[in-house]
């Protein structure tokens, strides 16, 4: 069976820790990771030839996993280990520039309102891992607080619930992560049920009708017009479209609106609002969120 071809993204100078992790896994899969260590001083000829062959293959794998601008920095290295040490000294060792860049990236990382929770958590983990590689480490509780602080405004209720129930002293990154992922699943399921179960469309009517008029919409072709009541003049024997007084605009005639009405029912309130300034009526679950409300 042919070996599956694994390709990793070429390292371009950013996120060295993630690239290094992938590269070491790739070399291990190809049985080339041994050359990243020291070459034995006393070794037989056959074993030395095998080591040199693996070293040559590992160098090729590393070179092909780098962009052009980065690869030129290790072109003079003769061993795979030397190539990795040079790259580590350039991109992984603590430096003021790296620390400032990573801290800035951490404090500006914030999940978008419509963003993926999983992608956001993975991105935050990547930044914390890179900070750890340059000597900046946060305890578990601080990492949990950073995750909560990076959530969008629509998650403010969840943040309040977590901090109120758990408290900062008993908070862990893993616990908060699992709560956030669980809440994300609950929200997605709720959106799915809202679309299928909570949306009702009906015909709107401006005024209520009595029993006589409700039967006048013709549910049976066998019914005659002698018991039908006109909605315009209130007389019996004809319908509104056949009313002889239709164009006289008799005072007191009932006005009926036949516009469609869309009714959306939600089981829980949300923090986002969509208002239609042209609507005749507005409905909301909490008037305290409105300004200058006139009922």
C-alpha angles and dihedrals in degrees: 000000000000117000115252111250112237119198124186127198113268115254111245100176101283130096096012094173093061093045092048091051091052094045094051089050090050093050090048091052089052091046091242100114093098091076090064087075131063119299110242112255096216110043135147121251095251093047091047091052090050091049092049090049092051091046090054092050092047091052089053092051092050093047093050089050093060132078118241096258093052097041093062089065093067102034092112096052115109099196136050089234091054091050092053093046091052092050091046092052090051102043109015108039116096114268133161091242094052093046094050092047094049094044090051091049091050096050094045095048109111131157117245119237092249095032128120115265092209093051091047094051091047090050092050091049090052092054093047090049092052091048089052090053090058093047102266110122130173124204120244095261093052091050089053091051091049090054093050092046092053095057118105125256093263088068094057091107091054092047091051092048093050096047092045096049101037104028123213094270094062097038122121130183092234092050094048091044092054091047092051093048090048092050090049091055091048092052093049092050091048092052090051093051092045091058094050106031109024103049116094126177122192143159114271123221126193095219137015121261131221123236092269095054095044090061093048094079089086110251091165129038091211095066117103126220096243093093096037117110121215114237091210106050098012091233123135125242105051143045129246095262089056096042112133090206094052095108095042093074093219113210113254095024112151115254115216127193117204099186118138116253124208114206120190118190120194126187094212136031123248134210094232123080133201112191127187110209090196096057120112094219134025126202130193137165097226124035092188090078092062128085123221091001116190112190 
